[in-house]
Amino acid sequence: MRNWLRRRIPTEATLKAHPSLRWMRPLLLRPGLWQLNRRSVALGAGVGVFFGFMVPVLQIAGAAVFAVVLRANLPVAAVSTLVSNPLTYAPIGLLAYQVGATLLGDKVRPEAARALTDAAENAGVDGPGWTERAKAIGKPLFLGLATFAVVGSVLAWAVVHVAWTWGVWLRRRRRLRQRTPY
């Protein structure tokens, strides 16, 4: 698991050179932010998924700040924010609106859902921005996004934690089988 992560996450030097994270350079020197252990990687995944769903702008910066505060793995937190991206904003927003409306006991209004998908499709067109169009949807959208953020971050933490534990167990089992003669 550790070798797989090392090949896929950005290096310490890459993140230190990133212009938006330059102001955090003194904090980035902490060695705990770069350790690959079960606790820090699982916490980093949870933080990143939370910010990936909750905050549509500056996701990586928010995840980086909280990763530093919580001593989570910084590269994993930054990469796991990519759970939402420009291609997935519309489907996530539509589903979040439907979940939020259901939790509030409201009916799903097709015109509100259409406003959200129009906002995602016409992001570069002049006129009211995504936030103004999202205000028309209101509470159901933000409740749904908050629900996705909390549930997604807990699930990400649990999946990484269980997968890491399972990987360690399999490796130990394999070593024991190699040592004991049949």
N, C-alpha and C positions, 0 to 999 in steps of 0.2 A: 504494500500500500504506500509506504514511504517513497520508494523509488518511482512509482507511478506518479505520485504527486510532484516530486522534484522535476520530472520531465515536463509537466504541464503548467505549473504555476510560474508567474513572472519572478525574475530574480530580484534580490535586494537592490542591486545596482540599477535595474530598470525602473523600479518604483521610486528610488531616490532621485533619479534624473527626471521624472515626470513633472512637467511645469505646475500642474495643479496641486501637487503634493510637496513642492519645494519648501513651503512654509513649515512643514512638519519635520524637516530634516533632523533637528535634535531628538525628537521623539522616535524617529525611525532607526536610530542607532541602538535602541534597546534590543538585546539579543533575544528576549522572550517572544518578540513579535515574529520571529523567523523560525522558531522551533517547530518541528514536525512531530507532535505527539497527539494522542487521541483527544485530550481535553481542548487544546488550543485550536486544532483543526476543526473539531465539531462546533466549537463556539464561533469560530470564524465563518463557517458555513451558515450557521443560524443568523448571525448578524448580517451577513451579506444578503441572504434571502429576504430578511425583514426589510432592509432598505431597498432591495430590488422591487418589491411589491408596493411598499408604502410611499416612497418618494420618487416622483417621476423625473426629477432634475437633481443633478449632483449626487447620484446614488453612491458612486465610489468614494467621494469625499466624506459623505456621512458615515458610510460603513468603515472607512479608515479611521475616522475620529473615534467611533465606538470600539473598534478593534483595539486601538491604543489604550483606551480607558479600561476595557475589560480584559486586556492582555490576551487577546485572541490572535490567531495566526492572520497576519495582515494580508498576504497575497491571496489566501483562500477567501477572506472576506471581500476583497476587491473583485475577484473573479466570480464569486457566487452572486453578485449583484446582477449579473447578466442573465438571470432567470427571466427578466423582462427586458425587452429591447424594442426598437422601432417596429419590428415585424410582429411582435406579440402584444403591443399596447392595446390595439382594438379588441382582440379576443379576450384578453384579460379584463379590460375595462367593461366589456359587455357582460361577461360572466360575473364580475364583481357587482355590477349594477343589479343583476338578477338575484344574486345571493343576498345583497343588502336589502332589496325590496322584499324578499321573502322573510328575512329576519325582522324587518319592521312591520310586516303584515300588510304591506301595500301591494297593489296590483302592478305588474310590470307593464309600463306604458311603451308601446312600440315607437312612438315619436321621440321619446327620451332616448331610447336605445339607438334609434337612427341618428340622433344628434351626436352621440358619442362616436359612432362609426364614421360619420361625416367629418368630425373633428380629426380623427386619425388619418383619414384619406386626404384631407385638404390641409395638412399641417403647414405646408409651405405657402399657401394661398393667403393673400391679404384679407383682412376682415377680422372678426373676433377670433381670438386665439383659443387654444385647447382649454385653458382654464375657464374662460368665459362660457364656453359651450358646456364644460363639465359642471359649472354652477347650475345650469338648467336641470341637471340630473340630481344634484344635491346630495342629501343624506344617504340614499341607498348606495350610491357609488362609493362614497368614502367609508361607509360602514363595511361594504364588501371588500374594499382594498385593505382595510384594517384587519378584517377577519382573515383574508388571504395572507397578510404579512405575519400575523401571530401564528396561525396554524402552519404556514409554510416554514417559518423559522424553527418551530418546535420539531416539525417533521424532518427538516434538514439536519438539525442537531442529532435527532434520534437515529436517522439512517446512517449518518457518518459514524456515530458512536458504535452502533451495532455492527456495521461493516468492518470497522477497524478491529473490534474485538473478535469478530469471526475470522478475519484474516490472520490475526495473531494466533488464535486457537488452531487454525489449519496448519500454520507454519510449525508450531510446536508439535502437533500431531505427526506431521511429516518427518520432523527431526527424530522423534522418538521411534518411529517405525524404521528409520534408517539405522538407528543404533542397535535396536534389539534384533538378534538373529532369530530366524524362524525355526 
